[in-house]
Amino acid sequence: MQWAWLIPVFCFAAAPVIVIFGKFLPTKGAFLSILAIAGGFVVFWFVFGSWLDADAATKGCFTSANTGMLSCDYERSWFNAGVIGAVGSVSLHWGILIDPLTIAMLGLVTFVALMVQIYSMAYMMGDPRFGWYFAVHSLFAASMLTLVLADNFLLLYVAWELVGICSYLLIGFWHERPAAREAAKKAFIVTRIGDVGLLVGILLIWRDVGSFSMLDAFEAVRTGAMSEGVATASAILLFLGAMGKSAQVPFHVWLPDAMEGPTPVSALIHAATMVIAGVYLVARAFPLFEAYDAVPLLIVAIVGLTTALMAATIALVSTDLKRILAYSTISHLGLMMLSLGAFGYTAAIFHLMAHGFSKALLFLGAGSVLHSTEFQETGEMGGLRKVMPLTAIVFSIGALSLGGIPVLAGFWSKDEILVAVNDNRNAAFIILTLFTALLSALYMGRAMFLVFFGELKDQNSHVHDAPLAMAIPMALLGVLALGFGFITFNWPGSFNGLGDFVFFGHAEEFHFEVWLGAVSIVLAVAAFMFAYLAYAKRSISMEATRSRFSGVLKVIENKYYFDEVYQWVVDKVVLVFSRAVAFFDRAIVNDIIVNGPADITRKFGIALRLHVTGHVYTYTLAMALGTVGLGIFVWVRSV
């Protein structure tokens, strides 16, 4: 386990080598990026096996009093701020924390990143910045892996910002396109707003605990050394950062526009890096969130449910295939947050992993369609299963999984979320969650049937299926989207299900509420049947529904006017206020306070120097006039 730091280091090392020497290397150095993440994936298995063999007596390991899980912490001195031993000096360490949450995330990130990079070899072939793409890809994976491994908030924040800059570079990869440039800037700026909250929350923890160590902070919460006010405030501030990265309302607006980047980038962002960082942060800092009266968790649940519901409705009316998947991601991220807010720690991580495999599969499937047809609008597609059978199969597996169809992975993880919400939140939460699950199945069915079923258009008769380099990663992800859900069950041997591996407080067995499972199955099957009849068979007309609810649909199609409201705030508030501040700075601060004394001195000097002419007759006249004046003054005084 002590060698886990190598997992990101491989990728960190590959990135500069590709940038500097890529043009001299085969495949412009892309093979180095793939070898680096493959090496990380191999090391992950050694770390996993080492953790399974460890116990509380293993060097650096202990049973966490906060989570109840076996954790192993390995740290080294980083640097010292101030004089060592003096009052106010800070000794900083960098280290890695290995526990089941870390291991689950390492497995997801390394595997999905490896699949995406292999897929990209074919998808990005011929691009003039082919090597640069893989260099940033490698840096992106390294940053996310460092974030996952970090045992202190300062190192996590450094990796957090690296993830942000990498997403900026990859979303704006085709920066010659205005839309890509704007999307990259939008993602960077919106997520920075949340990052300010994260930074303030980290500093608040350091101010109260005197350390950036996560373990120290969690122990302070457990023992009561951290006050309720600080714990609550810091948790909410950390959640602001999580909301930005995980695209929670109202910071969700950047993620749909991020589709301007290459489709494999979208697969990585949505499945294994950028957007899951926020969910991971809430899970990692869960002791802060559930401390005292757990007010932050209620906020997390409300924001998560709102996000899940709103994004699901927008996905249902979107016509761009990648944007449908983007809003699907936002909705499912909301479900993960809702699960955490309902104390469903295991369910949230389970869904994070099941969603990661399925969503990576969906985006790679969408990339296969776009690569072959060059269309993104679903109206330009239809019947593609006839010419792209493999892509149709794997995409359908991903769609059925996220739609909650038994026995795919998404069904089991969604069911666990429903159980957590039903057990720990009121009836309104479970009703709206079930409605969100219905919408999820409906928009997944809609996307699947619009693209791959119905009649094949003449313009797509030339379309071909994915090449082998793209097909293999999709097939492997398809296997996981099919069977990963069975990891939740108890199996013969030492493995007692995911709930005995990833948990908070105490191990949990798989829960299956019969009535909840039955309702979710009925809703999912009914939604897919309706989608089939409406969008494949065309036996159900949607025009009457559109005309009846035209007002509501207009609001949803305009994405609840979030972008318009933000633009109005920028134009009418931010810019107006900025102009007022600029005027005050220029007219008052600069012209009066700073330049005023200088101007007075300069003008006084100009006036004072007027008597210095350099002419003798002028000075003689002044002396004569002075003498006459002095004489008159003396005469007047004497009289």
GUFISE-691468 format. One record per residue (C-alpha): residue number from 0; residue in one letter; chain; x, z, y. Coordinates in steps of 0.5 Angstrom, whole numbers. Last residue first. Example, Ala and Ser with C-alpha at 12.3 -4.5 7.8 and 13.67 -1.06 7.14 Angstrom:
SITE   seq   type   mol       x       z       y
SITE     1      S     A      27      14      -2
SITE     0      A     A      25      16      -9
REM end
This chain:
SITE   seq   type   mol       x       z       y
SITE   638      V     A       8      23     218
SITE   637      S     A      14      24     214
SITE   636      R     A      11      22     208
SITE   635      V     A       8      15     211
SITE   634      W     A      16      14     213
SITE   633      V     A      18      15     206
SITE   632      F     A      13      11     203
SITE   631      I     A      14       5     208
SITE   630      G     A      22       6     206
SITE   629      L     A      21       5     199
SITE   628      G     A      16      -1     200
SITE   627      V     A      22      -4     204
SITE   626      T     A      27      -3     199
SITE   625      G     A      23      -5     193
SITE   624      L     A      21     -12     197
SITE   623      A     A      29     -13     198
SITE   622      M     A      30     -11     191
SITE   621      A     A      25     -16     188
SITE   620      L     A      27     -21     193
SITE   619      T     A      34     -20     191
SITE   618      Y     A      32     -21     183
SITE   617      T     A      28     -27     184
SITE   616      Y     A      34     -30     188
SITE   615      V     A      39     -28     182
SITE   614      H     A      35     -32     177
SITE   613      G     A      35     -30     170
SITE   612      T     A      27     -29     170
SITE   611      V     A      26     -22     167
SITE   610      H     A      20     -20     170
SITE   609      L     A      15     -23     165
SITE   608      R     A      18     -19     160
SITE   607      L     A      13     -14     160
SITE   606      A     A       7     -18     159
SITE   605      I     A      10     -22     153
SITE   604      G     A      12     -15     150
SITE   603      F     A       5     -12     151
SITE   602      K     A       2     -18     148
SITE   601      R     A       6     -17     142
SITE   600      T     A       5     -10     141
SITE   599      I     A      -3     -11     142
SITE   598      D     A      -2     -17     136
SITE   597      A     A       2     -12     131
SITE   596      P     A      -3      -6     132
SITE   595      G     A      -9     -11     131
SITE   594      N     A      -6     -15     125
SITE   593      V     A      -7     -10     120
SITE   592      I     A     -13      -6     122
SITE   591      I     A     -16     -11     126
SITE   590      D     A     -15     -18     123
SITE   589      N     A     -13     -16     116
SITE   588      V     A     -18     -11     115
SITE   587      I     A     -24     -12     119
SITE   586      A     A     -24     -20     119
SITE   585      R     A     -21     -22     113
SITE   584      D     A     -23     -16     108
SITE   583      F     A     -30     -16     111
SITE   582      F     A     -31     -23     111
SITE   581      A     A     -28     -23     103
SITE   580      V     A     -33     -17     102
SITE   579      A     A     -38     -21     104
SITE   578      R     A     -36     -27     101
SITE   577      S     A     -36     -23      94
SITE   576      F     A     -43     -20      95
SITE   575      V     A     -46     -27      96
SITE   574      L     A     -42     -30      90
SITE   573      V     A     -44     -24      86
SITE   572      V     A     -51     -23      88
SITE   571      K     A     -54     -30      89
SITE   570      D     A     -50     -35      85
SITE   569      V     A     -47     -30      80
SITE   568      V     A     -54     -27      79
SITE   567      W     A     -58     -33      79
SITE   566      Q     A     -53     -36      74
SITE   565      Y     A     -54     -30      69
SITE   564      V     A     -61     -31      70
SITE   563      E     A     -61     -38      68
SITE   562      D     A     -57     -37      62
SITE   561      F     A     -61     -31      60
SITE   560      Y     A     -67     -36      60
SITE   559      Y     A     -71     -33      54
SITE   558      K     A     -67     -38      50
SITE   557      N     A     -70     -44      54
SITE   556      E     A     -73     -46      47
SITE   555      I     A     -76     -39      47
SITE   554      V     A     -79     -39      54
SITE   553      K     A     -82     -46      52
SITE   552      L     A     -84     -44      46
SITE   551      V     A     -88     -38      49
SITE   550      G     A     -92     -43      54
SITE   549      S     A     -93     -48      48
SITE   548      F     A     -96     -44      43
SITE   547      R     A    -102     -48      42
SITE   546      S     A     -99     -55      43
SITE   545      R     A     -93     -53      39
SITE   544      T     A     -98     -50      33
SITE   543      A     A    -102     -56      33
SITE   542      E     A     -96     -61      33
SITE   541      M     A     -93     -57      27
SITE   540      S     A     -96     -62      22
SITE   539      I     A     -96     -59      15
SITE   538      S     A     -96     -65       9
SITE   537      R     A     -89     -67      12
SITE   536      K     A     -86     -67       5
SITE   535      A     A     -79     -64       8
SITE   534      Y     A     -80     -61      14
SITE   533      A     A     -87     -58      14
SITE   532      L     A     -88     -57       6
SITE   531      Y     A     -81     -55       5
SITE   530      A     A     -81     -50      11
SITE   529      F     A     -88     -47       8
SITE   528      M     A     -85     -46       1
SITE   527      F     A     -78     -43       4
SITE   526      A     A     -82     -38       8
SITE   525      A     A     -87     -36       2
SITE   524      V     A     -81     -35      -2
SITE   523      A     A     -78     -31       3
SITE   522      L     A     -84     -27       5
SITE   521      V     A     -86     -26      -2
SITE   520      I     A     -79     -23      -4
SITE   519      S     A     -78     -19       2
SITE   518      V     A     -85     -16       0
SITE   517      A     A     -83     -15      -7
SITE   516      G     A     -76     -12      -5
SITE   515      L     A     -80      -7      -1
SITE   514      W     A     -85      -5      -6
SITE   513      V     A     -80      -4     -11
SITE   512      E     A     -75       0      -7
SITE   511      F     A     -68      -2     -10
SITE   510      H     A     -62       3      -8
SITE   509      F     A     -55       2     -11
SITE   508      E     A     -52       8     -12
SITE   507      E     A     -49      12      -6
SITE   506      A     A     -42      16      -6
SITE   505      H     A     -41      21       0
SITE   504      G     A     -40      22       7
SITE   503      F     A     -39      15       9
SITE   502      F     A     -39       9       3
SITE   501      V     A     -35       3       1
SITE   500      F     A     -33       4      -7
SITE   499      D     A     -38       8     -10
SITE   498      G     A     -44       4      -6
SITE   497      L     A     -40      -2      -8
SITE   496      G     A     -42      -1     -16
SITE   495      N     A     -39       4     -21
SITE   494      F     A     -33       1     -23
SITE   493      S     A     -29       5     -28
SITE   492      G     A     -32       1     -34
SITE   491      P     A     -38      -2     -36
SITE   490      W     A     -42      -4     -29
SITE   489      N     A     -46      -1     -24
SITE   488      F     A     -49      -6     -19
SITE   487      T     A     -47      -7     -12
SITE   486      I     A     -42     -13     -14
SITE   485      F     A     -48     -17     -17
SITE   484      G     A     -49     -19     -10
SITE   483      F     A     -42     -23     -10
SITE   482      G     A     -45     -28     -15
SITE   481      L     A     -48     -34     -11
SITE   480      A     A     -45     -34      -5
SITE   479      L     A     -39     -32      -8
SITE   478      V     A     -39     -39     -13
SITE   477      G     A     -41     -43      -6
SITE   476      L     A     -35     -40      -3
SITE   475      L     A     -31     -43      -9
SITE   474      A     A     -35     -50      -8
SITE   473      M     A     -34     -50      -1
SITE   472      P     A     -26     -49      -1
SITE   471      I     A     -26     -54      -7
SITE   470      A     A     -30     -60      -3
SITE   469      M     A     -26     -60       3
SITE   468      A     A     -19     -62       0
SITE   467      L     A     -23     -66      -5
SITE   466      P     A     -27     -71       0
SITE   465      A     A     -34     -69       2
SITE   464      D     A     -39     -74       1
SITE   463      H     A     -40     -81       4
SITE   462      V     A     -45     -83       9
SITE   461      H     A     -46     -91       9
SITE   460      S     A     -53     -90       9
SITE   459      N     A     -54     -86      15
SITE   458      Q     A     -56     -90      20
SITE   457      D     A     -61     -93      15
SITE   456      K     A     -65     -86      15
SITE   455      L     A     -65     -82       8
SITE   454      E     A     -72     -80       7
SITE   453      G     A     -74     -73       6
SITE   452      F     A     -69     -67       4
SITE   451      F     A     -62     -66       6
SITE   450      V     A     -62     -65      14
SITE   449      L     A     -69     -63      15
SITE   448      F     A     -70     -59       9
SITE   447      M     A     -64     -54      10
SITE   446      A     A     -65     -53      17
SITE   445      R     A     -72     -51      16
SITE   444      G     A     -71     -47      10
SITE   443      M     A     -66     -43      14
SITE   442      Y     A     -70     -42      20
SITE   441      L     A     -76     -40      15
SITE   440      A     A     -72     -35      11
SITE   439      S     A     -69     -32      17
SITE   438      L     A     -76     -32      21
SITE   437      L     A     -79     -28      15
SITE   436      A     A     -73     -23      15
SITE   435      T     A     -74     -22      22
SITE   434      F     A     -81     -20      21
SITE   433      L     A     -79     -15      15
SITE   432      T     A     -74     -12      21
SITE   431      L     A     -80     -12      26
SITE   430      I     A     -84      -8      21
SITE   429      I     A     -78      -3      18
SITE   428      F     A     -77      -1      26
SITE   427      A     A     -84       0      28
SITE   426      A     A     -85       4      22
SITE   425      N     A     -80       9      24
SITE   424      R     A     -72      10      22
SITE   423      N     A     -68      13      17
SITE   422      D     A     -71      11      10
SITE   421      N     A     -74       5      12
SITE   420      V     A     -68       2      16
SITE   419      A     A     -64       4      10
SITE   418      V     A     -68       1       5
SITE   417      L     A     -69      -6       9
SITE   416      I     A     -61      -6      10
SITE   415      E     A     -60      -5       2
SITE   414      D     A     -65     -11       1
SITE   413      K     A     -61     -15       6
SITE   412      S     A     -55     -14       2
SITE   411      W     A     -59     -16      -5
SITE   410      F     A     -62     -22      -2
SITE   409      G     A     -56     -25       1
SITE   408      A     A     -52     -25      -5
SITE   407      L     A     -56     -29      -9
SITE   406      V     A     -61     -27     -14
SITE   405      P     A     -66     -27     -11
SITE   404      I     A     -68     -31      -4
SITE   403      G     A     -66     -27       2
SITE   402      G     A     -66     -33       7
SITE   401      L     A     -58     -32       8
SITE   400      S     A     -57     -33       0
SITE   399      L     A     -62     -39       0
SITE   398      A     A     -58     -42       6
SITE   397      G     A     -52     -41       3
SITE   396      I     A     -54     -44      -4
SITE   395      S     A     -57     -50       0
SITE   394      F     A     -51     -52       3
SITE   393      V     A     -47     -52      -3
SITE   392      I     A     -52     -56      -6
SITE   391      A     A     -53     -61      -1
SITE   390      T     A     -45     -62       0
SITE   389      L     A     -44     -63      -7
SITE   388      P     A     -50     -69      -7
SITE   387      M     A     -48     -72       0
SITE   386      V     A     -51     -79      -1
SITE   385      K     A     -58     -77      -4
SITE   384      R     A     -58     -70      -1
SITE   383      L     A     -57     -73       6
SITE   382      G     A     -65     -75       6
SITE   381      G     A     -65     -73      13
SITE   380      M     A     -61     -73      19
SITE   379      E     A     -61     -76      26
SITE   378      G     A     -67     -71      28
SITE   377      T     A     -62     -65      26
SITE   376      E     A     -58     -66      32
SITE   375      Q     A     -51     -66      30
SITE   374      F     A     -49     -73      28
SITE   373      E     A     -42     -76      27
SITE   372      T     A     -45     -78      20
SITE   371      S     A     -39     -76      15
SITE   370      H     A     -35     -71      19
SITE   369      L     A     -42     -68      22
SITE   368      V     A     -44     -67      15
SITE   367      S     A     -38     -64      12
SITE   366      G     A     -38     -59      18
SITE   365      A     A     -45     -57      17
SITE   364      G     A     -42     -55       9
SITE   363      L     A     -36     -52      12
SITE   362      F     A     -41     -48      17
SITE   361      L     A     -46     -46      11
SITE   360      L     A     -40     -44       7
SITE   359      A     A     -37     -40      12
SITE   358      K     A     -44     -37      13
SITE   357      S     A     -45     -35       6
SITE   356      F     A     -38     -32       5
SITE   355      G     A     -39     -28      11
SITE   354      H     A     -46     -26      10
SITE   353      A     A     -45     -23       3
SITE   352      M     A     -39     -19       7
SITE   351      L     A     -42     -17      13
SITE   350      H     A     -48     -15       8
SITE   349      F     A     -44     -10       4
SITE   348      I     A     -41      -7      10
SITE   347      A     A     -48      -6      13
SITE   346      A     A     -51      -4       7
SITE   345      T     A     -45       1       6
SITE   344      Y     A     -46       4      13
SITE   343      G     A     -54       5      13
SITE   342      F     A     -54      10      17
SITE   341      A     A     -60       7      21
SITE   340      G     A     -56       5      27
SITE   339      L     A     -51       2      22
SITE   338      S     A     -56      -2      19
SITE   337      L     A     -59      -4      26
SITE   336      M     A     -52      -7      27
SITE   335      M     A     -51     -11      21
SITE   334      L     A     -58     -14      22
SITE   333      G     A     -56     -16      29
SITE   332      L     A     -50     -19      26
SITE   331      H     A     -55     -23      22
SITE   330      S     A     -59     -25      28
SITE   329      I     A     -53     -27      32
SITE   328      T     A     -50     -31      26
SITE   327      S     A     -57     -35      25
SITE   326      Y     A     -56     -36      32
SITE   325      A     A     -50     -40      31
SITE   324      L     A     -53     -43      25
SITE   323      I     A     -58     -46      29
SITE   322      R     A     -53     -48      34
SITE   321      K     A     -49     -52      29
SITE   320      L     A     -55     -56      27
SITE   319      D     A     -57     -58      34
SITE   318      T     A     -65     -58      34
SITE   317      S     A     -66     -51      36
SITE   316      V     A     -73     -48      35
SITE   315      L     A     -73     -43      29
SITE   314      A     A     -66     -41      31
SITE   313      I     A     -69     -39      38
SITE   312      T     A     -74     -34      34
SITE   311      A     A     -68     -31      30
SITE   310      A     A     -64     -30      36
SITE   309      M     A     -69     -26      39
SITE   308      L     A     -71     -22      33
SITE   307      A     A     -64     -20      31
SITE   306      T     A     -61     -18      38
SITE   305      T     A     -67     -14      39
SITE   304      L     A     -66     -10      32
SITE   303      G     A     -59      -9      33
SITE   302      V     A     -60      -7      40
SITE   301      I     A     -65      -2      38
SITE   300      A     A     -61       1      32
SITE   299      V     A     -54       1      36
SITE   298      I     A     -58       5      41
SITE   297      L     A     -61      10      36
SITE   296      L     A     -54      10      33
SITE   295      P     A     -51      13      40
SITE   294      V     A     -56      18      40
SITE   293      A     A     -53      21      34
SITE   292      D     A     -55      28      35
SITE   291      Y     A     -48      31      34
SITE   290      A     A     -44      26      31
SITE   289      E     A     -46      20      28
SITE   288      F     A     -43      15      33
SITE   287      L     A     -36      19      33
SITE   286      P     A     -36      19      26
SITE   285      F     A     -38      12      25
SITE   284      A     A     -31       9      29
SITE   283      R     A     -29       5      23
SITE   282      A     A     -36       2      22
SITE   281      V     A     -38       1      30
SITE   280      L     A     -31      -3      30
SITE   279      Y     A     -32      -7      24
SITE   278      V     A     -39      -9      27
SITE   277      G     A     -35     -11      33
SITE   276      A     A     -30     -15      29
SITE   275      I     A     -35     -19      25
SITE   274      V     A     -36     -24      31
SITE   273      M     A     -28     -25      32
SITE   272      T     A     -26     -26      25
SITE   271      A     A     -29     -27      18
SITE   270      A     A     -35     -31      18
SITE   269      H     A     -37     -33      25
SITE   268      I     A     -30     -34      28
SITE   267      L     A     -28     -37      21
SITE   266      A     A     -33     -42      20
SITE   265      S     A     -34     -44      28
SITE   264      V     A     -26     -46      27
SITE   263      P     A     -28     -50      21
SITE   262      T     A     -33     -54      26
SITE   261      P     A     -28     -55      31
SITE   260      G     A     -29     -52      38
SITE   259      E     A     -36     -54      42
SITE   258      M     A     -40     -49      38
SITE   257      A     A     -37     -43      42
SITE   256      D     A     -43     -45      46
SITE   255      P     A     -48     -41      41
SITE   254      L     A     -43     -35      42
SITE   253      W     A     -43     -34      49
SITE   252      V     A     -50     -32      51
SITE   251      H     A     -50     -26      46
SITE   250      F     A     -47     -21      51
SITE   249      P     A     -55     -19      53
SITE   248      V     A     -56     -18      47
SITE   247      Q     A     -51     -17      42
SITE   246      A     A     -45     -22      41
SITE   245      S     A     -41     -19      36
SITE   244      K     A     -35     -19      41
SITE   243      G     A     -39     -17      47
SITE   242      M     A     -43     -12      43
SITE   241      A     A     -37      -9      40
SITE   240      G     A     -34      -7      47
SITE   239      L     A     -40      -4      49
SITE   238      F     A     -40       0      43
SITE   237      L     A     -34       3      44
SITE   236      L     A     -37       5      51
SITE   235      I     A     -43       8      47
SITE   234      A     A     -38      12      42
SITE   233      S     A     -34      15      48
SITE   232      A     A     -40      17      52
SITE   231      T     A     -43      21      46
SITE   230      A     A     -36      24      43
SITE   229      V     A     -35      26      51
SITE   228      G     A     -41      29      52
SITE   227      E     A     -42      33      45
SITE   226      S     A     -35      36      46
SITE   225      M     A     -29      34      42
SITE   224      A     A     -26      40      39
SITE   223      G     A     -32      41      35
SITE   222      T     A     -28      41      28
SITE   221      R     A     -31      34      26
SITE   220      V     A     -31      31      33
SITE   219      A     A     -23      33      33
SITE   218      E     A     -22      31      26
SITE   217      F     A     -25      24      28
SITE   216      A     A     -20      23      34
SITE   215      D     A     -14      25      30
SITE   214      L     A     -16      20      25
SITE   213      M     A     -17      15      30
SITE   212      S     A     -10      16      33
SITE   211      F     A     -10      15      41
SITE   210      S     A      -8      22      42
SITE   209      G     A      -9      27      47
SITE   208      V     A     -16      29      44
SITE   207      D     A     -20      29      51
SITE   206      R     A     -16      24      55
SITE   205      W     A     -14      20      49
SITE   204      I     A     -22      19      47
SITE   203      L     A     -23      17      55
SITE   202      L     A     -18      12      55
SITE   201      I     A     -21       9      49
SITE   200      G     A     -28       9      52
SITE   199      V     A     -25       6      58
SITE   198      L     A     -22       1      54
SITE   197      L     A     -28      -1      50
SITE   196      G     A     -32      -1      56
SITE   195      V     A     -28      -6      59
SITE   194      D     A     -28     -10      53
SITE   193      G     A     -35     -11      54
SITE   192      I     A     -34     -15      60
SITE   191      R     A     -28     -19      57
SITE   190      T     A     -33     -21      52
SITE   189      V     A     -37     -25      57
SITE   188      I     A     -31     -28      61
SITE   187      F     A     -27     -30      55
SITE   186      A     A     -33     -34      51
SITE   185      K     A     -35     -37      58
SITE   184      K     A     -28     -39      59
SITE   183      A     A     -28     -43      52
SITE   182      A     A     -35     -46      53
SITE   181      E     A     -33     -49      60
SITE   180      R     A     -27     -52      57
SITE   179      A     A     -31     -55      51
SITE   178      A     A     -36     -57      55
SITE   177      P     A     -31     -61      60
SITE   176      R     A     -28     -65      54
SITE   175      E     A     -21     -65      55
SITE   174      H     A     -20     -58      52
SITE   173      W     A     -21     -60      45
SITE   172      F     A     -19     -54      43
SITE   171      G     A     -23     -50      48
SITE   170      I     A     -26     -46      42
SITE   169      L     A     -19     -45      39
SITE   168      L     A     -16     -43      45
SITE   167      Y     A     -21     -38      47
SITE   166      S     A     -22     -35      40
SITE   165      C     A     -14     -34      40
SITE   164      I     A     -15     -30      47
SITE   163      G     A     -20     -26      44
SITE   162      V     A     -17     -24      38
SITE   161      L     A     -11     -22      42
SITE   160      E     A     -15     -18      46
SITE   159      W     A     -17     -14      40
SITE   158      A     A     -10     -14      37
SITE   157      V     A      -8     -10      43
SITE   156      Y     A     -14      -6      43
SITE   155      L     A     -13      -4      35
SITE   154      L     A      -6      -2      37
SITE   153      L     A      -9       3      42
SITE   152      F     A     -14       5      38
SITE   151      N     A     -10       8      32
SITE   150      D     A     -10       7      25
SITE   149      A     A      -9      -1      26
SITE   148      L     A     -10      -5      19
SITE   147      V     A     -17      -8      21
SITE   146      L     A     -14     -10      28
SITE   145      T     A      -8     -13      25
SITE   144      L     A     -12     -17      20
SITE   143      M     A     -16     -20      26
SITE   142      S     A      -9     -22      30
SITE   141      A     A      -6     -25      24
SITE   140      A     A     -12     -29      23
SITE   139      F     A     -12     -32      30
SITE   138      L     A      -4     -33      30
SITE   137      S     A      -5     -37      24
SITE   136      H     A     -11     -41      27
SITE   135      V     A      -7     -42      33
SITE   134      A     A      -1     -45      29
SITE   133      F     A      -6     -49      25
SITE   132      Y     A      -9     -52      31
SITE   131      W     A      -2     -53      35
SITE   130      G     A       0     -57      29
SITE   129      F     A      -6     -62      29
SITE   128      R     A      -6     -63      36
SITE   127      P     A      -6     -71      36
SITE   126      D     A     -12     -70      31
SITE   125      G     A     -11     -75      25
SITE   124      M     A     -13     -70      19
SITE   123      M     A     -17     -64      22
SITE   122      Y     A     -22     -64      17
SITE   121      A     A     -18     -66      11
SITE   120      M     A     -13     -60      12
SITE   119      S     A     -18     -56      16
SITE   118      Y     A     -21     -55       9
SITE   117      I     A     -15     -51       6
SITE   116      Q     A     -15     -47      13
SITE   115      V     A     -22     -45      12
SITE   114      M     A     -21     -43       5
SITE   113      L     A     -15     -39       7
SITE   112      A     A     -19     -36      13
SITE   111      V     A     -25     -34       8
SITE   110      F     A     -20     -31       3
SITE   109      T     A     -16     -27       8
SITE   108      V     A     -21     -24      12
SITE   107      L     A     -26     -22       7
SITE   106      G     A     -21     -19       2
SITE   105      L     A     -18     -15       8
SITE   104      M     A     -24     -13      11
SITE   103      A     A     -26     -10       4
SITE   102      I     A     -19      -7       4
SITE   101      T     A     -20      -4      11
SITE   100      L     A     -27      -1       9
SITE    99      P     A     -24       2       2
SITE    98      D     A     -19       6       6
SITE    97      I     A     -12       4       8
SITE    96      L     A     -10       6      15
SITE    95      I     A      -4       2      18
SITE    94      G     A       1       5      23
SITE    93      W     A       4       4      30
SITE    92      H     A       6      11      34
SITE    91      L     A       6      13      41
SITE    90      S     A       9      19      43
SITE    89      V     A       6      21      50
SITE    88      S     A       9      26      55
SITE    87      G     A       5      30      60
SITE    86      V     A       9      36      60
SITE    85      A     A      16      34      57
SITE    84      G     A      18      34      50
SITE    83      I     A      20      27      51
SITE    82      V     A      21      25      58
SITE    81      G     A      15      20      59
SITE    80      A     A      12      15      55
SITE    79      N     A      15      14      48
SITE    78      F     A      15       8      44
SITE    77      W     A      13       6      37
SITE    76      S     A      14      11      32
SITE    75      R     A      12       9      25
SITE    74      E     A       6      10      21
SITE    73      Y     A       3      10      14
SITE    72      D     A      -4      13      13
SITE    71      C     A      -8      13       6
SITE    70      S     A     -15      14       5
SITE    69      L     A     -19      16      -1
SITE    68      M     A     -27      17       2
SITE    67      G     A     -31      23       4
SITE    66      T     A     -32      19      11
SITE    65      N     A     -30      25      15
SITE    64      A     A     -26      30      11
SITE    63      S     A     -22      24       9
SITE    62      T     A     -19      25       2
SITE    61      F     A     -12      24       3
SITE    60      C     A      -6      19       2
SITE    59      G     A       1      19       5
SITE    58      K     A       5      20      -1
SITE    57      T     A       0      20      -7
SITE    56      A     A      -3      27      -9
SITE    55      A     A     -10      25      -6
SITE    54      D     A     -10      19     -11
SITE    53      A     A      -8      13     -12
SITE    52      D     A      -8       8     -18
SITE    51      L     A     -14       4     -14
SITE    50      W     A     -10       4      -8
SITE    49      S     A      -5       0     -11
SITE    48      G     A      -9      -5     -14
SITE    47      F     A     -12      -6      -7
SITE    46      V     A      -5      -7      -4
SITE    45      F     A      -3     -11      -9
SITE    44      W     A      -9     -16      -9
SITE    43      F     A      -8     -16      -1
SITE    42      V     A      -1     -18      -2
SITE    41      V     A      -4     -25      -5
SITE    40      F     A      -8     -26       0
SITE    39      G     A      -3     -25       5
SITE    38      G     A       1     -30       2
SITE    37      A     A      -4     -35       2
SITE    36      I     A      -5     -33       9
SITE    35      A     A       2     -35      10
SITE    34      L     A       3     -41       5
SITE    33      I     A      -3     -44       9
SITE    32      S     A       0     -43      16
SITE    31      L     A       7     -46      13
SITE    30      F     A       3     -52      10
SITE    29      A     A       0     -54      17
SITE    28      G     A       8     -55      20
SITE    27      K     A       7     -62      22
SITE    26      T     A       4     -64      16
SITE    25      P     A      12     -64      14
SITE    24      L     A      16     -61      19
SITE    23      F     A      20     -64      25
SITE    22      K     A      14     -64      30
SITE    21      G     A      12     -57      27
SITE    20      F     A      19     -54      30
SITE    19      I     A      17     -50      36
SITE    18      V     A      10     -49      35
SITE    17      I     A      10     -48      27
SITE    16      V     A      15     -43      28
SITE    15      P     A      12     -39      33
SITE    14      A     A       5     -39      29
SITE    13      A     A       8     -38      22
SITE    12      A     A      11     -31      23
SITE    11      F     A       5     -28      26
SITE    10      C     A       2     -31      19
SITE     9      F     A       7     -27      15
SITE     8      V     A       6     -21      19
SITE     7      P     A      -1     -20      18
SITE     6      I     A      -1     -19      11
SITE     5      L     A       6     -16      11
SITE     4      W     A       3      -9      14
SITE     3      A     A       0      -8       7
SITE     2      W     A       7      -6       5
SITE     1      Q     A       6       1       5
SITE     0      M     A       0       0       0
REM end
